[in-house]
Amino acid sequence: MDTMTWLNEDMQFEPGRVLCRSERGFSLWAYTVSHGQLLLRSPSGASWLGDRYDTTIDVLFKPVKAMRLQDRYDGLVIRCATEEEAATAKADIPERWLFSDDRVVVLEGDGAAGHVVCKAVGWCEGVLASGQRGFFVDDSSRPPMRALDGIDSGLV
């Protein structure tokens, strides 16, 4: 996995293209309603897969229109949906909610599958500083850290 990647251009979302792959375990970490942001995380330390990591990996999707997810993925592959997969994922979304730049990314990992309809996806790997909530959070203009509470966890 790259250290920092952000994908939001049409040319980056070729149908069927693998965007990233990791053997680590990822959990559904947070969702914020206000900006439609979804965060998957592979935290540092010991994992449920029995491995130990010094770094954290955050994967952020935004703005999210729809999702079908597992609560965790043992290993994670994120790829662009094929045209058929994209049509199936968008079939239950009212047409007036969709825009031409909404993309479907497929999530797969050791038998678990899902998808996210969004405009952009990015990931970052590194060591979280003490008190840092995540790589996609600008804590400089916020009050001191607070616990994540409910579905609006302060990702923005």
C-alpha positions as CSV (number, residue, x, y, z in Angstrom):
1,M,0.0,0.0,0.0
2,D,1.3,3.5,-0.8
3,T,2.0,5.9,2.1
4,M,-0.7,8.5,0.9
5,T,-3.0,8.2,-2.1
6,W,-6.1,10.1,-3.1
7,L,-8.2,9.1,-6.1
8,N,-10.9,11.4,-7.5
9,E,-10.3,11.7,-11.3
10,D,-12.2,9.7,-13.9
11,M,-9.0,8.3,-15.4
12,Q,-8.1,6.7,-12.0
13,F,-11.3,4.6,-12.0
14,E,-11.0,2.3,-15.0
15,P,-13.6,-0.6,-14.7
16,G,-12.0,-3.6,-13.0
17,R,-8.8,-1.9,-12.0
18,V,-7.3,-2.8,-8.6
19,L,-6.8,0.4,-6.7
20,C,-5.1,-1.1,-3.6
21,R,-4.4,-4.4,-1.9
22,S,-3.3,-5.2,1.6
23,E,-3.0,-8.5,3.6
24,R,-3.9,-6.7,6.8
25,G,-7.3,-6.9,8.5
26,F,-9.5,-3.8,8.2
27,S,-12.5,-2.8,10.3
28,L,-15.4,-0.4,9.7
29,W,-14.1,2.4,11.9
30,A,-16.4,5.4,11.5
31,Y,-19.0,7.1,9.4
32,T,-20.0,10.7,9.5
33,V,-23.3,11.8,8.2
34,S,-22.5,15.5,7.7
35,H,-20.1,14.9,4.9
36,G,-20.9,11.3,4.0
37,Q,-17.5,10.0,5.0
38,L,-16.7,6.4,5.6
39,L,-13.5,5.2,7.3
40,L,-12.0,1.7,7.3
41,R,-9.0,1.2,9.5
42,S,-6.2,-1.3,10.1
43,P,-4.8,-0.1,13.4
44,S,-1.3,-0.5,14.7
45,G,-0.6,-3.2,17.3
46,A,-1.8,-6.8,17.4
47,S,-4.5,-7.7,14.9
48,W,-7.2,-10.3,15.2
49,L,-5.3,-12.2,12.5
50,G,-2.4,-12.7,14.9
51,D,0.0,-10.2,13.2
52,R,1.6,-7.1,14.8
53,Y,2.0,-3.8,13.0
54,D,3.8,-0.5,13.8
55,T,1.7,1.5,11.4
56,T,-2.0,2.4,11.0
57,I,-3.7,2.4,7.6
58,D,-6.8,4.6,7.1
59,V,-9.0,4.2,4.0
60,L,-11.5,7.1,3.5
61,F,-14.4,7.2,1.0
62,K,-16.3,10.4,0.4
63,P,-18.9,11.6,-0.2
64,V,-20.7,8.2,0.2
65,K,-24.1,7.8,-1.6
66,A,-24.6,4.1,-0.7
67,M,-22.7,1.2,0.7
68,R,-23.0,-2.5,1.4
69,L,-20.2,-3.6,3.7
70,Q,-19.0,-6.2,6.1
71,D,-17.9,-5.0,9.5
72,R,-14.4,-6.3,8.8
73,Y,-12.2,-7.6,6.0
74,D,-9.4,-10.1,6.5
75,G,-7.1,-8.7,3.9
76,L,-8.5,-6.1,1.6
77,V,-8.7,-5.5,-2.1
78,I,-10.3,-2.3,-3.3
79,R,-11.1,-2.2,-7.0
80,C,-13.2,-0.3,-9.5
81,A,-16.4,-2.0,-10.2
82,T,-17.0,-3.4,-13.7
83,E,-19.8,-1.7,-15.6
84,E,-22.2,-4.6,-14.7
85,E,-21.3,-4.4,-11.0
86,A,-21.7,-0.6,-11.0
87,A,-25.1,-0.8,-12.6
88,T,-26.2,-3.4,-10.0
89,A,-24.9,-1.3,-7.1
90,K,-26.7,1.8,-8.4
91,A,-30.0,0.1,-9.2
92,D,-31.6,0.7,-5.8
93,I,-30.5,4.4,-5.6
94,P,-33.0,6.9,-6.8
95,E,-31.7,8.4,-10.0
96,R,-32.1,12.0,-8.8
97,W,-29.5,11.3,-6.1
98,L,-26.9,10.1,-8.5
99,F,-24.4,12.2,-10.4
100,S,-22.2,11.3,-13.4
101,D,-19.1,11.4,-11.3
102,D,-20.4,8.9,-8.7
103,R,-18.2,5.8,-8.8
104,V,-18.6,2.3,-7.4
105,V,-15.6,0.6,-5.7
106,V,-15.7,-3.0,-4.7
107,L,-14.2,-4.2,-1.5
108,E,-13.1,-7.9,-1.2
109,G,-11.3,-9.8,1.5
110,D,-11.2,-13.5,2.4
111,G,-14.7,-14.3,1.4
112,A,-16.2,-11.0,2.4
113,A,-17.4,-8.6,-0.3
114,G,-19.1,-5.2,-0.5
115,H,-19.2,-1.9,-2.4
116,V,-19.2,1.8,-1.8
117,V,-20.8,4.4,-4.2
118,C,-18.8,7.6,-3.8
119,K,-16.8,10.3,-5.6
120,A,-13.4,9.6,-4.2
121,V,-11.3,7.2,-2.1
122,G,-7.9,7.6,-0.5
123,W,-5.7,5.9,2.0
124,C,-2.8,6.7,4.2
125,E,-0.3,4.6,6.1
126,G,1.9,5.8,8.9
127,V,2.3,6.2,12.7
128,L,-0.5,8.1,14.3
129,A,0.8,10.8,16.7
130,S,-0.5,10.7,20.3
131,G,-4.0,12.1,20.4
132,Q,-4.3,12.1,16.6
133,R,-7.7,10.8,15.5
134,G,-6.7,9.9,12.0
135,F,-4.7,10.8,8.9
136,F,-7.6,12.6,7.3
137,V,-8.5,14.8,10.3
138,D,-7.2,18.3,10.7
139,D,-7.0,18.6,14.5
140,S,-5.3,22.0,14.4
141,S,-8.5,24.0,14.5
142,R,-10.5,21.8,16.8
143,P,-11.0,21.6,20.5
144,P,-9.1,18.9,22.4
145,M,-9.8,15.3,21.3
146,R,-13.0,13.8,22.3
147,A,-14.2,10.2,22.1
148,L,-15.9,9.1,18.9
149,D,-19.6,9.3,19.6
150,G,-22.3,7.9,17.5
151,I,-22.4,8.0,13.7
152,D,-21.0,11.5,13.4
153,S,-17.5,10.8,14.6
154,G,-15.7,14.0,13.7
155,L,-13.9,12.9,10.6
156,V,-14.0,16.4,9.2
